[in-house]
């Protein structure tokens, strides 16, 4: 007995001795709270905590595009950490996502803390170190009580590449003394800024879409844990008071009372801490819970209480003088964050039972008591479903494929009407009766209910329209035979092939064409349907002939290997078409391999550039030269045949504009998007004009003047709401197609464009209006009353031929955030198929 007691006290002494060696951030990092901490120093500090404290366990969950580690740290009692895997399984078992449940371990609450999704909001990561320390601090008995029933999963930096870009810049330009005056360069961040990841994507808009590697790896881990609380830690403009829950309207109608109640509890608890310190704050303003791809809404739609914390700090550098004359320091910012975040953990631990009950009810009850109008979604068989299925898998949304035929009736997304149809084999089916019931409905719901039009982001994202597939929402869940996957039969290629045919119908088509061009394979594309026995080549279909490629060694094997990722490819044994569209005729144009330059730098929209860069590098894997606008005079345009101008304001001189014009006439192709169109708008020699006639212009000017006169008598208070009647924060707009033009190939019968601003042009003269908004168009999401009328008969995507070249006008951005799949194909058409 004495020996047992002695061993116990010896072990306790050793534990306390190790715990006593745990250093605070200011002890470990000499400049903590005074200067930004390098990312490797952040990792070193958390390594120190994991080595010195029995309350911390480290897990590397991925790497960034720039090869920095992505890390989480599990913080809880040593007993809980010893049973971490079983606690995880128990949590999943309680919502039907695991069968491996242990009765020996009690329920534990899981709180996930995410910091620094935006790299230049660095007080988040700085505060993460204080939060972690206070949770494990041997002298802090209170936090140890929280950890008895709570697992904290702490991600100190979601965006290491952006954080490092900003941190290295700030360190490089910093002097020995701080410069709170706004004129100093440390308050003037250079393009593209540290907010974004390597590909200049906003990771806080990517949670649901998972286009970026950081998001993909994080969400995979998130779905393995499914926490009850998620806190997303941000910064905003340096002059803004702190924001914490409750969130602002609009709140999605699927959000439950327990989630709102805990927001209110947090508001009360955090405000008490802030009041005691006389700190300024606000709640219920600006930061809503609607768009599903944020760090607060994605967890919310997956049953957690999701929330955003916002500290003033963007543009502050190391210290800045605010408008009230007070100097805001790094220490101030991180202290505010740490106080708020620790209060979240404290409040959650105190309400663990309530939160667990609410979470489990959200996940389990939503299967049978459907929140929305529909219980089943059917996507008609389409090659683009390959990408949709990939998205659903990433989000753990269950789906299957029909293995029989059955008559049905449902809401048709394209027509916005109830319509009869037949479910056929290989149609994709998503039933709401699943563990991810609510999230599935959020993705597919045709009409998201917006209870306040003052939204922070886009207001519609219906997947069938984003992917360009025929979709139906059904009010009843039908019993039909299904299968888990579509069987792909491996093709046998004969020894002698006349030509290979690659259908042009999804992003994989563009990836294959990219590979063929990079391997110097000559490719043709069909302008009209051509029939070769059982093989039907639709417009845009690619043809690779042996005749065009005599130097390709072992033609059948070589081409077969290049195109194998496109599983619906086939081959033809003859160039003779049964409908007079022979391979050697004018129907099959020989495609020119693009030589692409993409402009970047000051004046170019950062994320819009990033979307184009990511598309080239990752979506299709095609070479692109990136050139700063400031170096434009050093660029020999004639070394390229394609110029991409992402959204931005290009301050080109008259001589530079002439240079572009001459290059176009000699065979160059410009793809200009959004604000880049102003370079050509109403310019001599170009067709782009906001108005079809002078009368239309005068009428618009008169209407604007009359509106200004009326506004003189309107009250100031409602000015913001009046403004939104002229705006589109992000809505889906129906477009018709000129289906004979290559830029429309593969898109379907219509194109639904995601419109994110009020820019519009009348149908162009002396150009081809390929994609355009008809009169009385259909729309999804919020469209202001005034702008709605002005969009009738306007162009969204047009092509103007000039000499031997062309200008492609993209009024909307088809690459917006990388998730509009039919937009990826439209841009591929512009890049590869349009001369």
Secondary structure by P-SEA (a helix, b strand, c coil): caaaaaaaaaaaaaaaaaaaacccccccccccccccccaaaaaaaaaaaaaccccbbbbbccccccccccbbbbbccaaaaaaaaaaaaaaaaaacccccccccccbbbbbbbbcccccccaaaaaaaaaaaaaacccccaaaaaaaccbbbbccccccaaaaaaaaaaaaaacccccccccccccccccccccccccccccccccccccccaaaaaaaaaaaaccccbbbbbbccccccccccccccccccccccaaaaaaaaaaaaaaaaaaaaacccccccccccccccccccaaaaaaccccbbbbcccccccccccccccccccaaaaaaaaaaaaaaaaaaaaaaaaaaaaaaaaaaccccccccccccbbbbccccaaaaaaaaaaaacccbbbbcbbbbbcccccccccbbbbbbccccbbbbccccaaaaaaaaccccccccccccccccccccccccccbbbbbccccbbbbbcbbbbbbbbbcccccbbbbbcccaaaaaaaaaaaaabbbbbbbccccccccccccccbbbbbccccccccaaaaaaaaaaccccccccccccccccccccccccccbbbbbbbbbbbcccccaaaaaaaaaaaccccbbbbbbbbcccccccccccccbbbbccccccccaaaaaaaaaaaaabbbbbccccccccccccccccccccccaaaaaaaaaaaaaaaaaaccccccaaaaaaaaacccbbbbbbbbccccccccccccbbbbbccccccccccccccccbbbcccccccccccaaaaaaacccccccccccccbbbbbccccccccccaaaaaaaaaaaacccc
